[in-house]
Amino acid sequence: MQETSSGNLKIKGNWNELKGKIKQKYANLTDDDLLYVEGKDDELLGRLQKKTGKTKEELKSWIDTL
């Protein structure tokens, strides 16, 4: 994911592949936690924050490295 100028995330690559990598690191995440709907980036990051204890910035940076 990378942030666009409007502050939204832009998912690059295959989201299903990214979901798999995220679930490997955080096994407690469900498919519902990782549901990505275009334009609902904050909801996705909010769910991930609750489950991982990471900040939005930490999550964005980590996902960019995947």
N, C-alpha and C positions, 0 to 999 in steps of 0.2 A: 504494500500500500504506500502511496505517497500522497502528500497533501497538495491539493491544487490551490491556486490563488484565492479561491472562494472559501477555503478552510475545509472543504470536503475531502474525503479520502478517494484516491483513485486506485482501484485494485488492478494490479498488473499481473498478467499470467492467469493461471487456472485457479479459481477460488477453491475448488475441491482439493487440489493439491496443497494449497496453503492451509486449508482446514486440517488436513491430515498431519501436517508438520506442527501446527499449533496444538492439536490433541495429543501428539507424542510428548510435547513438553508439559502440557497441563491436562492430565488424564481425567480430571474432574469436570472438564467442560463437556457439555452435551451438544448435540446437533442444533437444538433450539438456541443455546448460547451463541453458537456460531452462525446463526441465520443472518445472511447478508442481503439486505434489500437496498438497491441503489437509492441514494438520497437519505438513508437512515444510518449514516456513519456513526453519529453520536450514540445512537441506541446500541449498536454493536460494541463500540468502545466502552460504553457504560456497563454492559453485561460482562465484558472481559475484565474491566476494572474490579467489579464486585468479586469475581471468582479468583483473580490472580493477585489482587492487592497492589497492582502496578498503576502508575499514572498514565493518562492518555498519551503523553509524550514518550514515555518509556515503551508503551505498546506499539506506537507508530514506528519508533526507531527499530524495535526488535523485529516487527513484521517486515519492514523494509529489507532486513538482512536475509530473509528467507528466500 
